[in-house]
Amino acid sequence: MKRQILIWITPALLIVIASVLLYLWFTDDTASWDIPQRLPGADNKPADLDSVAGQIKIEGTLQTFVAFADKIPPLPEKPDSWPWFRGLDYNAVCKQDTRLARTWPETGPPILWSVELGEGYAGPAIHDGAVYIIDYDRENQLDVIRCFSLDDGSEIWSYSYPVKIKRFHGMSRAIPTVTDNYIVAIGPKCHVTCLDPKTGAFKWMINMVAEYGSTVPLWYTAQCPVIDDGKVILAPAGKDVLMMAVDCETGNILWTCPNPDGWVMTHSSILPMTFAGQKFYVYCAGDDSRGGIIAVSAADGSPVWKYTDWKVRTNVPMPVLVETDKLFFCAGYGQYDLGCMMLQLIEDNGKIRPEMLYTHNTEIFSSMQQTPIFYNGYLYGVRMVDKQLICMDLDANQIWTSTSAVKFGHGPYAIADNLLFAMDDEGLLRIAQATHTGYVRLDEAQVLDGHESWAPLAFANGRLLVRDTTHMVCLDIAAR
């Protein structure tokens, strides 16, 4: 009898303890417990302490620290710009003319400035000598869009609005999109904010959860907005609207693409592309039970084509344009049968249809977070299974990998001046030749002290911006 009581009490006691701990976590928004590294296949969403669907319009606060013109030095006739996720052509290849160093001093590339940030993985955008990033002020529970001088890191302005967020592998994730007249940023809980890039003055806000029924993805939103021809292109993937175009100046909705299949938002971002004279936007939506890939007309939001055999649990990498008529896709997080795929677009009687060329499991190639690069006829990326930098041909055949002693992890990579820059999880930056002839490492340096240095890289005027969870650093990588 005693034994039976003990058997009954033990699980009951565990349930009570677990309930108390969960209660404390939900009710103490200042808790700072360490959360283990996120794992493939995790399916628990963060607790919402306040109703995200509550307030549609949130009143924000603008702080101006210095005049924009006072902190932006005279610029070249055509200053370099990295104005959105993956740079000007959405391909993580820098077009700048500045010659970059092939080797660094023993201490690494010079650090020009460093700023402290709230915990997160959001990377910067660079335009007209200014750096823009979305941050989170945990103490005051604010999303913060911040503008810094590329020259010396001085903060020029910040615009903040109240949003309560629990620490869940960081907070901020998405990268702003910047043009001469607008900056648009998506906050962790799907708040879309448009500001004046020079003054930080508010233009409009859309709460995609409250207004369109978006579901905040696991680990918060990482979708990066697209600005194209005066329109902001967004994928709320809500009850009725899958994708939409918003007028940059007014915030008015110009068109919407319906969502009859109930696809949901992922971490993937939208890729603009043109094929067979048609311009459209490609997006990976849904999860492993519903969803797929859709191309939406830039003219009116009508579907151009759909592909429903790519259903992934947590799609993060965006589509990769290969040549002019192919799209490469990859994923991770437990979808072992769908590591990567190549689609061929075919024009048929004035219509466009996608045709699958191949799929491979994660052993061939997959990526948990970063988007691969197509460069000079080859694909470059970090393979998830062994954390090796890999070069592949267009059939996903391995051409080379980095040495087995080198682990790149889930950090970012990009190409500039025929150099492949790749960061590991702990802030170690390596440069190698961006060529299919073999892995040739040129140099490496510890440029960040923190962990989970996963934010995408950004280049401008011989400078490289990198960040870990709590710091952003500007490096001088120009040749001497």
C-alpha positions as CSV (number, residue, x, y, z in Angstrom):
1,M,0.0,0.0,0.0
2,K,2.8,2.5,0.9
3,R,4.5,1.6,-2.3
4,Q,1.4,2.4,-4.3
5,I,1.0,5.7,-2.5
6,L,4.7,6.6,-3.3
7,I,4.2,5.7,-6.9
8,W,1.2,8.0,-7.1
9,I,2.7,10.9,-5.1
10,T,6.0,11.1,-7.1
11,P,4.4,12.0,-10.5
12,A,1.9,14.2,-8.7
13,L,4.7,16.1,-7.0
14,L,6.5,16.5,-10.3
15,I,3.4,18.0,-11.9
16,V,2.9,20.4,-9.0
17,I,6.6,21.5,-9.2
18,A,6.4,21.9,-13.0
19,S,3.2,23.9,-12.7
20,V,4.7,26.3,-10.1
21,L,7.8,26.8,-12.4
22,L,5.6,27.5,-15.4
23,Y,3.5,29.9,-13.4
24,L,6.6,31.8,-12.3
25,W,8.0,31.9,-15.8
26,F,4.7,33.2,-17.3
27,T,4.2,35.8,-14.6
28,D,7.8,37.1,-14.3
29,D,8.7,38.9,-17.5
30,T,12.0,39.9,-16.1
31,A,13.2,36.3,-15.7
32,S,16.6,35.8,-17.2
33,W,17.0,32.1,-17.2
34,D,19.3,30.6,-19.7
35,I,17.5,28.8,-22.5
36,P,19.4,26.0,-24.2
37,Q,20.3,26.2,-27.9
38,R,17.3,25.7,-30.0
39,L,17.0,22.2,-31.4
40,P,15.6,20.9,-34.7
41,G,12.0,19.7,-34.4
42,A,11.2,21.9,-31.4
43,D,7.5,22.8,-31.6
44,N,6.6,24.8,-28.5
45,K,5.8,28.4,-29.0
46,P,6.7,31.2,-26.6
47,A,4.1,32.4,-24.1
48,D,2.1,35.5,-25.0
49,L,1.8,37.6,-21.8
50,D,-0.4,40.1,-23.5
51,S,-2.9,39.7,-26.3
52,V,-1.0,40.3,-29.6
53,A,-4.4,40.8,-31.3
54,G,-5.3,43.6,-28.9
55,Q,-4.1,47.1,-30.0
56,I,-3.9,47.6,-33.7
57,K,-2.1,50.9,-33.7
58,I,0.6,51.5,-31.1
59,E,1.8,54.9,-30.2
60,G,5.5,55.1,-30.5
61,T,8.2,57.5,-29.3
62,L,11.0,59.1,-31.4
63,Q,14.3,60.1,-29.8
64,T,16.7,62.2,-31.8
65,F,20.3,62.3,-30.5
66,V,22.1,64.2,-33.3
67,A,21.2,65.7,-36.6
68,F,21.4,63.2,-39.4
69,A,23.6,65.5,-41.6
70,D,26.0,66.1,-38.7
71,K,26.9,62.4,-38.4
72,I,27.0,61.5,-42.1
73,P,30.4,62.6,-43.6
74,P,30.7,63.6,-47.2
75,L,29.8,60.6,-49.3
76,P,31.2,59.4,-52.6
77,E,29.2,60.1,-55.7
78,K,27.7,56.5,-55.4
79,P,28.1,55.4,-51.8
80,D,27.8,51.6,-51.3
81,S,24.5,50.4,-50.1
82,W,23.4,47.1,-48.4
83,P,19.8,48.3,-48.0
84,W,18.0,45.1,-47.1
85,F,18.4,41.4,-46.4
86,R,21.2,39.8,-48.5
87,G,22.1,43.1,-50.3
88,L,21.0,44.9,-53.4
89,D,20.2,41.8,-55.5
90,Y,19.0,39.6,-52.6
91,N,21.9,37.2,-53.3
92,A,24.5,38.0,-50.5
93,V,27.0,39.2,-53.1
94,C,28.5,42.6,-52.6
95,K,28.9,44.8,-55.6
96,Q,31.2,47.4,-54.0
97,D,34.3,48.5,-55.9
98,T,36.5,48.8,-52.8
99,R,39.5,46.4,-52.9
100,L,39.4,44.2,-49.7
101,A,42.3,42.8,-47.7
102,R,43.3,39.2,-48.3
103,T,45.1,38.9,-44.9
104,W,44.7,40.7,-41.6
105,P,47.0,41.8,-38.8
106,E,47.5,39.3,-35.9
107,T,44.8,41.2,-34.0
108,G,42.4,40.8,-36.9
109,P,40.7,43.5,-39.0
110,P,40.6,46.8,-37.2
111,I,37.4,47.5,-35.2
112,L,36.2,50.9,-36.0
113,W,33.3,51.0,-33.5
114,S,31.0,48.8,-31.5
115,V,27.5,49.2,-30.0
116,E,25.6,47.3,-27.4
117,L,22.2,45.8,-28.5
118,G,19.4,43.9,-26.9
119,E,19.5,40.2,-27.2
120,G,18.7,39.0,-30.7
121,Y,19.9,38.1,-34.2
122,A,18.6,40.9,-36.3
123,G,21.2,42.1,-38.8
124,P,21.7,45.7,-40.1
125,A,20.9,47.4,-43.3
126,I,23.2,50.2,-44.7
127,H,22.1,53.1,-46.9
128,D,23.6,56.6,-47.6
129,G,26.2,56.3,-44.8
130,A,23.7,55.2,-42.1
131,V,23.1,51.9,-40.4
132,Y,19.6,50.7,-39.5
133,I,18.7,47.8,-37.2
134,I,15.6,46.7,-35.2
135,D,16.4,46.1,-31.6
136,Y,14.5,45.1,-28.4
137,D,14.7,47.1,-25.1
138,R,14.0,44.3,-22.6
139,E,14.0,46.5,-19.5
140,N,11.3,48.8,-20.9
141,Q,9.6,46.2,-23.1
142,L,10.0,48.1,-26.4
143,D,10.7,47.3,-30.0
144,V,13.3,49.9,-31.1
145,I,14.2,50.8,-34.6
146,R,17.7,52.5,-34.4
147,C,19.8,54.6,-36.8
148,F,23.6,54.9,-36.4
149,S,26.3,56.6,-38.3
150,L,28.4,54.2,-40.4
151,D,31.3,56.5,-39.9
152,D,31.7,56.3,-36.1
153,G,28.7,54.3,-34.7
154,S,27.0,57.4,-33.1
155,E,23.3,56.9,-32.7
156,I,21.3,59.4,-34.7
157,W,17.7,58.5,-33.8
158,S,15.6,55.7,-32.4
159,Y,11.9,55.0,-32.7
160,S,10.3,52.7,-30.1
161,Y,6.9,51.3,-29.4
162,P,5.7,49.1,-26.5
163,V,5.5,45.3,-27.1
164,K,5.8,42.7,-24.3
165,I,8.1,39.9,-25.4
166,K,9.4,36.9,-23.4
167,R,13.1,36.0,-23.9
168,F,12.9,33.1,-26.3
169,H,16.3,32.5,-28.0
170,G,16.6,36.3,-28.3
171,M,14.0,38.7,-29.5
172,S,14.8,40.7,-32.7
173,R,15.4,38.8,-35.9
174,A,14.3,40.6,-39.1
175,I,16.4,43.1,-41.1
176,P,14.9,46.5,-42.1
177,T,14.6,47.5,-45.7
178,V,15.8,51.1,-46.5
179,T,15.4,53.4,-49.5
180,D,16.1,57.1,-49.9
181,N,12.6,57.9,-48.5
182,Y,11.5,55.0,-46.4
183,I,12.7,52.5,-43.8
184,V,10.3,49.5,-43.1
185,A,10.9,47.1,-40.3
186,I,9.0,44.0,-39.0
187,G,9.1,43.5,-35.3
188,P,9.3,40.2,-33.5
189,K,5.5,40.0,-33.1
190,C,4.7,41.1,-36.7
191,H,4.4,44.9,-36.3
192,V,5.3,46.5,-39.6
193,T,6.5,50.1,-39.1
194,C,7.4,52.7,-41.8
195,L,9.6,55.7,-40.9
196,D,11.5,58.4,-42.6
197,P,15.1,57.1,-42.8
198,K,16.8,60.5,-42.1
199,T,14.5,61.8,-39.3
200,G,12.9,58.7,-37.9
201,A,9.5,60.4,-38.3
202,F,6.6,58.0,-38.2
203,K,4.6,57.3,-41.4
204,W,2.4,54.2,-40.6
205,M,2.1,50.9,-38.8
206,I,0.4,47.6,-39.6
207,N,-0.2,45.0,-36.9
208,M,-0.3,41.8,-39.1
209,V,-1.6,39.7,-36.2
210,A,-4.4,42.0,-35.2
211,E,-5.4,43.1,-38.7
212,Y,-4.7,40.0,-40.8
213,G,-4.7,37.1,-38.4
214,S,-1.0,36.2,-38.8
215,T,0.4,33.6,-36.5
216,V,3.7,34.6,-35.0
217,P,6.2,31.9,-36.0
218,L,8.2,29.8,-33.6
219,W,11.0,32.0,-32.2
220,Y,9.3,35.2,-33.4
221,T,9.2,36.8,-36.8
222,A,12.2,36.8,-39.1
223,Q,10.5,37.8,-42.4
224,C,12.3,40.8,-44.0
225,P,10.1,43.2,-45.9
226,V,10.6,44.0,-49.6
227,I,10.3,47.5,-51.0
228,D,9.7,47.5,-54.8
229,D,8.5,50.3,-57.0
230,G,7.1,52.4,-54.2
231,K,5.4,49.4,-52.6
232,V,6.1,47.3,-49.5
233,I,5.5,43.6,-50.1
234,L,4.6,41.6,-47.1
235,A,3.4,38.0,-46.4
236,P,1.1,38.1,-43.4
237,A,-0.2,34.6,-44.3
238,G,-3.3,35.3,-42.3
239,K,-6.8,34.0,-42.5
240,D,-7.7,35.7,-45.8
241,V,-4.5,37.3,-47.0
242,L,-1.4,35.4,-48.0
243,M,0.6,38.3,-49.5
244,M,-0.1,42.0,-50.0
245,A,1.3,45.3,-51.4
246,V,1.3,48.5,-49.3
247,D,1.9,52.0,-50.6
248,C,5.1,53.2,-49.0
249,E,3.9,56.8,-48.5
250,T,0.4,56.3,-47.2
251,G,0.2,52.8,-45.8
252,N,-2.8,52.1,-48.1
253,I,-3.3,48.5,-49.3
254,L,-2.8,48.3,-53.0
255,W,-3.5,44.6,-53.6
256,T,-3.9,41.4,-51.7
257,C,-3.3,37.8,-52.7
258,P,-5.9,35.5,-51.0
259,N,-5.0,32.5,-48.8
260,P,-7.7,29.9,-49.5
261,D,-5.4,27.0,-48.4
262,G,-4.7,28.5,-44.9
263,W,-1.0,28.7,-45.3
264,V,0.9,30.2,-42.4
265,M,3.8,32.5,-42.0
266,T,7.4,31.1,-41.9
267,H,10.7,32.7,-41.2
268,S,11.5,32.8,-45.0
269,S,11.6,36.2,-46.8
270,I,10.1,37.1,-50.1
271,L,12.2,37.0,-53.3
272,P,11.4,39.4,-56.2
273,M,12.2,38.0,-59.6
274,T,11.3,38.3,-63.3
275,F,10.8,35.4,-65.7
276,A,9.3,35.3,-69.2
277,G,8.5,39.0,-69.0
278,Q,6.5,38.7,-65.8
279,K,7.6,40.1,-62.5
280,F,6.5,38.3,-59.3
281,Y,7.3,37.6,-55.7
282,V,8.3,34.1,-54.5
283,Y,7.5,33.0,-50.9
284,C,7.7,29.8,-48.9
285,A,4.7,29.5,-46.6
286,G,3.1,26.9,-44.4
287,D,4.5,24.0,-42.4
288,D,5.0,20.2,-42.9
289,S,1.2,19.5,-43.1
290,R,0.1,22.3,-45.4
291,G,1.8,25.0,-47.5
292,G,4.4,25.2,-50.2
293,I,5.8,27.8,-52.6
294,I,3.8,30.6,-54.3
295,A,4.7,33.2,-56.9
296,V,2.5,36.3,-56.8
297,S,2.1,38.8,-59.6
298,A,3.8,42.2,-58.9
299,A,1.1,43.9,-60.9
300,D,-2.1,42.8,-59.1
301,G,-1.3,40.1,-56.5
302,S,-2.8,37.3,-58.4
303,P,-1.1,33.9,-58.1
304,V,1.3,33.2,-61.0
305,W,2.2,29.6,-60.0
306,K,2.2,27.4,-56.9
307,Y,4.2,24.3,-55.8
308,T,2.8,22.3,-53.0
309,D,5.3,19.4,-52.6
310,W,7.7,21.6,-50.6
311,K,6.2,21.5,-47.1
312,V,8.8,22.1,-44.4
313,R,8.4,22.4,-40.6
314,T,10.3,25.7,-40.0
315,N,11.4,27.2,-43.3
316,V,14.1,29.8,-42.7
317,P,16.3,30.3,-45.8
318,M,14.7,32.3,-48.6
319,P,14.5,31.1,-52.2
320,V,17.8,31.4,-54.2
321,L,17.6,32.6,-57.8
322,V,19.9,30.5,-60.0
323,E,20.6,31.9,-63.4
324,T,17.3,33.3,-64.7
325,D,15.0,30.3,-64.6
326,K,15.8,28.2,-61.6
327,L,15.1,28.4,-57.9
328,F,17.0,26.6,-55.2
329,F,15.4,25.8,-51.9
330,C,16.7,24.3,-48.6
331,A,15.6,23.8,-45.1
332,G,16.5,22.1,-41.8
333,Y,14.9,21.5,-38.4
334,G,14.1,17.8,-38.7
335,Q,12.8,17.7,-42.3
336,Y,15.4,15.1,-43.3
337,D,13.7,14.0,-46.5
338,L,13.6,17.6,-47.8
339,G,17.1,19.0,-47.4
340,C,17.2,20.8,-50.7
341,M,15.3,21.1,-54.0
342,M,15.8,22.8,-57.4
343,L,12.8,24.1,-59.4
344,Q,12.9,24.9,-63.1
345,L,10.5,27.5,-64.4
346,I,8.9,26.8,-67.8
347,E,6.8,29.1,-69.9
348,D,3.9,27.2,-71.5
349,N,1.4,29.0,-73.7
350,G,1.9,32.3,-71.8
351,K,1.7,30.7,-68.4
352,I,4.5,29.8,-66.1
353,R,4.8,26.4,-64.3
354,P,7.5,25.1,-62.0
355,E,9.0,21.7,-62.6
356,M,11.0,19.9,-59.9
357,L,14.5,19.0,-61.2
358,Y,15.6,17.2,-58.0
359,T,15.2,16.9,-54.2
360,H,17.9,15.6,-51.9
361,N,17.8,14.7,-48.2
362,T,19.7,16.6,-45.6
363,E,22.8,14.5,-45.9
364,I,23.4,16.1,-49.3
365,F,22.6,19.6,-48.3
366,S,20.4,21.4,-45.8
367,S,20.5,24.7,-43.9
368,M,18.9,25.5,-40.6
369,Q,19.1,29.3,-40.8
370,Q,21.3,30.8,-43.5
371,T,20.5,31.1,-47.2
372,P,23.0,29.6,-49.7
373,I,24.7,31.8,-52.3
374,F,24.7,31.3,-56.1
375,Y,27.9,32.8,-57.5
376,N,29.6,32.3,-60.9
377,G,27.8,29.1,-61.7
378,Y,28.1,27.4,-58.3
379,L,26.2,27.2,-55.0
380,Y,28.0,27.9,-51.7
381,G,26.7,27.2,-48.2
382,V,27.2,25.5,-44.9
383,R,25.9,22.0,-44.8
384,M,23.9,21.4,-41.6
385,V,24.9,17.7,-40.9
386,D,28.6,18.4,-40.6
387,K,28.8,22.2,-40.4
388,Q,31.2,22.2,-43.4
389,L,31.4,25.0,-45.9
390,I,30.5,23.4,-49.2
391,C,30.6,24.3,-52.9
392,M,28.1,22.4,-55.2
393,D,27.3,22.4,-58.8
394,L,23.8,23.1,-59.9
395,D,22.8,19.4,-59.6
396,A,23.9,19.6,-55.9
397,N,27.0,17.5,-56.5
398,Q,29.7,18.3,-54.0
399,I,32.7,20.1,-55.6
400,W,34.6,20.7,-52.4
401,T,34.2,21.1,-48.6
402,S,36.2,22.9,-46.0
403,T,38.5,20.7,-43.9
404,S,36.8,18.5,-41.3
405,A,38.7,20.3,-38.5
406,V,36.8,23.5,-39.3
407,K,33.2,23.9,-38.1
408,F,31.2,26.8,-39.3
409,G,28.0,26.1,-37.4
410,H,24.9,28.2,-38.2
411,G,26.7,31.5,-38.7
412,P,26.3,33.9,-41.7
413,Y,28.3,34.0,-45.0
414,A,28.5,36.3,-47.9
415,I,30.7,37.2,-50.9
416,A,32.6,40.4,-51.6
417,D,35.5,41.2,-53.9
418,N,35.7,37.5,-54.8
419,L,36.2,36.6,-51.2
420,L,33.9,34.3,-49.2
421,F,33.3,35.7,-45.6
422,A,32.0,33.0,-43.2
423,M,31.3,33.3,-39.5
424,D,31.0,30.5,-37.0
425,D,28.7,30.4,-34.0
426,E,31.2,32.1,-31.7
427,G,32.3,35.1,-33.6
428,L,35.3,33.6,-35.5
429,L,35.4,35.1,-39.0
430,R,37.1,33.4,-41.9
431,I,37.9,34.5,-45.4
432,A,38.4,32.1,-48.3
433,Q,38.6,32.4,-52.1
434,A,35.2,32.4,-53.6
435,T,36.0,29.8,-56.3
436,H,34.9,26.3,-57.3
437,T,38.5,25.1,-57.6
438,G,38.9,24.3,-54.0
439,Y,38.7,25.5,-50.4
440,V,41.5,28.0,-49.9
441,R,41.4,29.7,-46.5
442,L,43.2,33.1,-46.5
443,D,42.8,34.2,-42.9
444,E,40.7,34.1,-39.8
445,A,40.1,36.3,-36.8
446,Q,38.0,36.3,-33.6
447,V,36.0,39.5,-34.2
448,L,33.2,39.0,-31.7
449,D,33.3,37.8,-28.1
450,G,29.7,36.6,-27.7
451,H,27.9,33.5,-28.8
452,E,25.4,32.7,-31.5
453,S,26.8,35.2,-34.0
454,W,24.1,34.4,-36.5
455,A,23.0,37.8,-37.9
456,P,23.5,38.2,-41.6
457,L,26.6,40.2,-42.7
458,A,26.4,43.7,-44.3
459,F,29.0,45.5,-46.4
460,A,29.6,49.1,-47.4
461,N,32.6,51.2,-48.4
462,G,35.2,48.7,-47.3
463,R,33.5,48.0,-44.0
464,L,31.8,44.9,-42.7
465,L,29.1,44.9,-40.0
466,V,28.8,41.8,-37.8
467,R,26.9,41.0,-34.6
468,D,26.5,38.4,-31.9
469,T,23.5,38.3,-29.6
470,T,24.3,41.5,-27.8
471,H,26.9,43.6,-29.8
472,M,27.2,45.0,-33.3
473,V,30.8,45.7,-34.5
474,C,32.0,47.6,-37.6
475,L,35.2,46.2,-39.1
476,D,37.6,47.8,-41.5
477,I,38.2,45.2,-44.2
478,A,39.6,47.4,-46.9
479,A,43.0,46.6,-48.5
480,R,45.9,48.6,-47.3
